[in-house]
Amino acid sequence: MSNAITALQSQVITDPPDILEFDIAIIGSGMGGGTLAYALKDSGAKVLIVEQGDFLPVERENWSAEAVHAEGRYKNSAAWHDRTTGNYFVPGNYHYVGGSTKLYGATLPRFRECDFGEIEHPDGISPAWPFTYDELEPHYGEAERMFWVHSNKGEDPTDPWRSTDYPFPGLPHEGAMARLVDSARQQGLHPFAAPQSVDWRPGGPCVLCDTCDSFACMVDAKGDADVAAVRPALQSGNVQLLTNAEVTRLDTDAGGRTVTHARITHNGRNIAVKAGRFVIACGAANTASLLLRSASSAHPNGLANTSDQVGRNYMAHVTTFFLAIDPRRKNEAVYQKTIGINDWYEAGPTTRYPLGNVQGLGKLRGPMAKRGKPWVPMPILEEVTKYTLDLFIQTEDLPLPENRLTVNSRGQVEVERRETNLSAHHELIKRMKKVVRKAGFPVVLTQSLGVEATSHQCGTARMGHDPATSVVDENLKAHDLDNLWIADSSTFPSSAAVNPALTVAALSLRLGRSGQLAPSKEQYSPATTSSASAISRDH
């Protein structure tokens, strides 16, 4: 355990009483829950973060491609069942303090202004959000400062208006990536420094290593929700953290309008958390799962689900790994997640429909490639990946009611998904092949990620004005309940075609700054004699 975590142990509850009472209970410590706790740390409310996992251990295996990718050392999610194929797979969801951001790629773009309105795609209409980009703009700026975002204003032609510049300049392109950037500019494109959340500030610990994307950072140089949000929240003294605590269901009063407590399994014990306000921030899959598991006589179809929309409209982007190879020259780049290309993000003179986003991947190595090509001998993969320039291509996925997550009788998540806008995605791949070949990379390999790509999951508890067609309102409060909010990507009405994490953070900051969660006199006080004395023993 790092010294930074050890210093915060007084705020981590390790031996809870049977009942904990707080003003606000946040379920989940990832980008949504962690950022919300940060926003509330000076509100005067007593806040509890409930996390299913623990702090991810700091150990040399953090930076081992063999341990992380070949052995799956840090994968700790329960398996999902793909209803279409009948297969089971372990998704890219992680239960640690900081949630899935502990191993994310740390690319944090804003949604484009157009992403908040209706957009026509080959397979249908991407719906509008219940507010515009302008509503989130100041919160985007705060989130970029929290997470040390590095990029350059004015490089990306689709970058939305901003009231503040990026906090830090973009990261330098190197190796084969620099060659691609130069060639793309000569071809009339506008490659830009992709917004990266790393502590490459003057004096910061980041060294731009090759173990960032999909690895945990041993030196706390990645702007994950643990380092940038949860730990500062705990330092305030108003926020506490309960780890190794799985919330099994939420219970309501007899009328069904008020959540009274969360039932929790903690190290083999059954305990409960009472609060005046509850916020679910478990990620699109686990938030929907918790709501469905919380069915009762007052909510027979699941909590907050009179609309029958919980679990529906699941989106995860249409994604492809794109490997450009120059067999004559090795790729000397170490940190290559520096490029973004959005020239075909929106419809235009040469594009009837939006195509999507292109960005750099972390440098691919043999154990990573082995997952996609298990029949190829490792020595060959190790040699080939020395020559690859690795890109990630993503296209917007549409919210279809039949694309949904459910929970079976064994409590497992079941996913049913049909990818949308495949024609646009294939066109984007086709255009990028032309770009990289002109740049001197004659060989291109692609790998579609399919249903197992869950890192950009969203849409299962969509927001909207109409309670008949949405789960939460524009302020993220559940239509069906008076004291329940959702603060993660499950509320997204559409997926856009860029990474969702910064938008999740901006939404949480907006909620935390709104005053909606401020405790009232009628709500539980954390200062009850039984719980307060029990909690104090952990300090």
Secondary structure, DSSP 4 states (H G I P E B T S, - for coil): --HHHHTTGGGEESS--SEEEEEEEEE--SHHHHHHHHHHTTSS--EEEE-SSBPPP--GGGG-HIIIIIS-TT--SPPEEETTT--EE--S---BTTGGGGGS--B-PPPPGGGGS-EEETTEEEPPPSS-HHHHHHHHHHHHHHTTEE--TTSSTTPPP-SS--SBPPPPP-HHHHHHHHHHHHTT---EE--EEB--STT-S----SS-TTS--TTS-B--HIIIIIHHHHHTSSEEEE-SEEEEEEEE-TTSSSEEEEEEEETTEEEEEEEEEEEE-S-HHHHHHHHHHT--SSSTT-TT-TTS-TT-S-B--EEEEEEEE-TTS----SS-TTEEE-TTSS-BTTBSS---EEEEPPPP-HHHHHHH-TTS-HHHHHHHTTSEEEEEEEEPPP--TTSEEEE-TTS-EEEE-----HHHHHHHHHHHHHHHHHTT--EEEEEE-GGG--TT-B-TT-B-S-TTT-SB-TTSBBTT-SSEEE-SGGG-S---SS-SHHHHHHHHHHHHHSSTT---TTSPPTT-HHHHHHHHTT-
